[in-house]
């Protein structure tokens, strides 16, 4: 089934792909992404490594804890 498959070449290719992924992650890290939800009342910002760097919540939401926590009680 795997006749002629050179495992050392497969490992070499995988290693190269892992290295490229690390390079891309480092390149993307300074990039910032932001998304808004709740009609623009909540904003979450993250960097290119997927780390959340900021959360902004509109003051009007802080007045209603039940609304903010999405509680069903």
N, C-alpha and C positions, 0 to 999 in steps of 0.2 A: 504494500500500500504506500509506503514511504520510500520506495526505491529511488535512489539518486538524490535524495534530500540531504543536503550538507548542513548538519546541525551547527557547525562552527560558523558558517555564513549567516545562518538565522540568528545566532547569538550576536554576531557582529552588527547585523542590521538592527536588532532590537536595542543594542547599546547605543547605536547612532541615533535612533529615534528618541531614546530617553534623554540623551544629551541635547537634542534639538528642543525637546519639550521644556527642559530646564532653562535653556537660553531664551525661549519664547516667554516663559513665566517671568524671568528677570526683566526682559524687555517691556512686558506689559505692566509690571508692578507699579510704575509711576503713573500709569493711566488711571483716571478717576471716572467712575460711573455713578450716576444718580438715578433713582427711581422715586416717583411720587405715587401715593395712594390716598384713598379716602378723600377724593376730591381736592387733592393737593395739600391736605392738612398734615400729612406725614411724609417725610422724605428720608430715604436711606441712601448713604453714599458708601461705595466700596472701592477698593483699589483693584488693579488688574490681577492680583493674587487671590482675590475673593475674600479679602479681609474687610470687615465693616469698619469704616473710619469715622462715621458720623451718623447720628439719627436726630432728626429735627421733628418735634411734635408741636403743632400749633397750640398756643395757650388756651384756645377755646375748648380743646379736647381735655385739658387737664382739669377743667371744672366738673366733668362728668366721668368719674372713674369707671362706672359700669360700661359706658360707651367705649372708653379707651381699652378696656380689657376684654371687650366683646362678650361680657357675661350674659347668661340667659336667665339669671335669677331676678 
